[in-house]
Structure formats: structure tokens, C-alpha cells
Amino acid sequence: MSMVFAPQLAEAAPTSHAGASWSPYDNNGGTCVAIAGGDYCVIAADTRMSTGFSILTRDHSKIHQITEKCVLASSGFQADIRALQKNLDARHQIYQHQHSKQMSCPAMAQLLSNTLYYKRFFPYYAFNVLGGLDTEGKGCVYTYDAVGSYERSGYSSQGSGQTLIMPVLDNQLKSASPLVLPPRESSTPLTESEAVDLIKDTFASAAERDIYTGDGVEIVIINKNGIRRETMPLKRD
Amino acid sequence: MLDFSALEPPTLHSLPSSVEPHLFAAPSFQLPAVADLDGFQKAAVQMVKPAKGTTTLAFVFKHGVIVAADSRASMGNYISSQSVKKILEINPYLLGTMAGGAADCQFWQRNLGTRCRLHELANKRRISVTGASKLLANTLYSYRGMGLSMGTMIAGWDETGPGLYYVDSEGGRVKGTRFSVGSGSTYAYGVLDTGFNWDMSIDEAVELARRAIYHATFRDGASGGVVSVYYVGPAGWKKMSGDDVGELHYSYYPVQEAPAEAEMGEA
């Protein structure tokens, strides 16, 4: 039996003359962050959607709940992101029909990786962070590149403000690498409310120095009691 | 009135081109005869950029195979992760290493694990290292020229003993006993080749691999994080160590305390 893996090929681009040619992609900017704790997961994203130097809307959600315990935050090209979200929703529905239960967060993480890789030669322009609770109820965060390579970690940020926020999270949250032997405790030391406060501080700082981050931040908190949302306004300049 | 008699007559100075013509001609560079010169140059720059920012190595010795790697992932100048698993566990007796595109390596090595399992079910025996590496190489060859980027080593233990192959996204596949792949590979080879001894014990081999990767992370900016070392023997693979390179540095090169200066007495 031969298994055929045939990722889609990109459409041939029109030959370029001097000057910009048509591109299938646009970057709508924005930043996403997620932090995993012992029994919670916090996922946040700003609500600004831009194109070039213009703001399209101040009120666009980059966060999408796929399962009861699993939430996807994506920055990049929002049209590709919407298509990706719909694709995952459809696949999750099929899974529920076939297995009479919801997908676990680690299973969804692998599904997302494969979905991204199947468009290896015409990628989804999406920089994703997946957050939720694993099968044991512990917080988990999965971080992706545009073509599907993924890794579970304690915290992550993606998007235009990534390089501004990640060092702050490293400073506050960095713990022993999961690759170290003998294994060392590597869970986030913060409580849920401390994590939410840290997220608010990092977004406020990122909005100061990144033109594509601002207007507002939407924060989603998942714990054993369910899912709760908070919003906080950011600078609109 | 100034006396100019001792000076040279005021003439227009001309280049003594008759004496040494090649010294005074404008420099000329050979150019490739391509239609899109700009595109060609961009591709050329890509070629000389440090390829596959990582350091991985594997070698065969008396007792089996050692596989080691760093854990840094970089996107241009940005370190996107310090905890990437670059040694992929295809099955309990086969390991693959990751260098190049992380997604390409993760996806195709997971795919290889699936195909190896199907082989076991179809043939009622484990696949050989030769067979597994050939499956991967054939797949990569069919995508040749499409931009996949992978430099991977397949290491394992089968009926014929230890096996080690290097497989890459150009479609190359080479059997060998010692490889290092990635931007830090030259540094790792230096340490590895100097310290190698076929009759080493397992612990000595693990320490040699650890040092080789550590020295590569020291000198190569695109390598760093945690050094992972695996041993593959008759019973399959076993992870032998995982050490943060920052901590390894100070254990190999402890800080020398400066001798305290003699206290000055009160005047």
C-alpha cells in the first residue's frame, strides 16, 4: 500500500517587472501571548487589525475557541487565519461524531501541526499559539511556526510584538528546560491572577513600542471551572 | 615674488599607464550571464548564509551509536526557542536528528515512524536502519527542488548491528560511522575527531559527544540551549544526558577566584 502525501502546490506567481507584483498575502499585525500554569492557562491577544500603516479595525478578536478546553490565538494574515480556524472546527466536529468526545488539547496541537504542514508549499500565513488544559488538567501552551513545527512550553508569544514581549516573559517565567536530565521542575511559579497581571503589563509595554499592537487586549482564562474572558483597553495611537 | 625654479613645471599629471597598466585600470568583476542578475545575487547570498543553524552529531563505536544535538532554533537573528527536541524518537530502536527546517524534519520523521510501523505489521519484523533511511531518502528525493530543507541522520540498531545514515533534502543518502550536521558541525568535528577511540566505554563516548556539542555552541551563535546525548544499543535507544550549555561551561571552566589583595593598614 502506498501512502501518498501531496501537499498543495502554490499557484505560479505572475512574472514581476520593476516594482511590486501581486502577493497572495498581507500582514494584519498583532501579537498573541499564552502562559500555562499548574491548573490554568491564560491566552491573550491584542484587538488591532492593520494593513500597512492603516488600522482596519480596533475591535477584531484573534482568539478562537476550538474545544471546551482548547483555545487558538493567531496573528498574521487574518484571512488565512479565518480559513484555518474553520478547517480545525470542521475537523473537530468530525472527530466528535466519530469518537463521541471532544479532542484533547495535545491531540488538537498535533492536528494543527499537520493542517499547517499540508500547505507546506503555499503556507497559511498564521503564527499560532494554542493554549488549554491537557488530559490531566494542567495548563499547556503549544507554539507554532507558519508551516507547522510545534513545541509544548510553559509560555509563548507570537506576532509583531513577539520580540518585545518574549524577553520579559523569559525574565519572569523561565525555568529549567524540559530537555534537561535528570528532569527538573519546570512549571510556571505564578498564580492565575499574577499571570493575568503580567499579561496586561506586557501588552501595555508592547503597545508603546510596536505600531501594530494596541487598541485593546482580549484575555481568555481556562481552568477547571471553565473559560472566562477579560478585556483591557490599550493605547489607541 | 616666489622662486619656483626648484619645483617641477606645472603640467597635468597623467597616469603612468604605459609603465604598469594593470595597477591603474578600474577593477572588473566577472558576472554571470543570467537574465535576472538581481535574483541570482539574492540566491547567492542565501547560499552563503549559515545553513541549518544547529549542531547535531552521531558516531558508531564499539558498543553502539551515540547521537547528540543542541536545542536552539533561530529565525534569522531571533532565537525562537532554546528547548527544541532535535533528536526525534522514530521508534524504540531508531532515532532521527533534526537540522534545517524544523517543520520539515518533524513532519517527515513522524511520517517515517508511521511507515516503519506499517512495515513491521506487513512483514512481521522490524525494519532495518538501511530500509528506514532509504524510505526517507526516496520521499525527500521526490520533493527535490521544491524547497524542503533537511539534514538528518538516521541512527539505530538492527539485526546487522549498529547503523548510521545521513539523509538530506537534496536527495542524498550516505552510510557512515561519523557525521556532524549543521552550522556548528565544523567545531564539533574538531573535538570529536581528536578525542575519538573505537574502544571507548559508553560513558566516555557520551562525554565526548557532550563536549563536542558544547564547544560548537560556544563558538556558533546559531547553536545553544541544552545538549542532549542518546545511546543506541542492542536494546534500543536510551537518553543518557541533558545539560544546559551555560551550566556545562562553568563546570568545564570554573571561575578562578582572584587572590584577595593585601589590606592596606590605616595610615
Interface residues (C-beta under 8 A of the other chain):
Chain A: M1 M3 F5 S113 N114 L116 Y117 R120 F121 T143 D145 V147 G148 S149 Y150 E151 S153 Q162 T163 A176 S177 P178 L179 V180 L181
Chain B: S71 M75 Y78 S80 S81 Q82 S83 V84 K85 G101 A102 A103 D104 C105 Q106 F107 N111 T114 R115 L118 T139 M146 G147 L148 G225 V226 S228 K239 M240 S241 G242 D243 D244
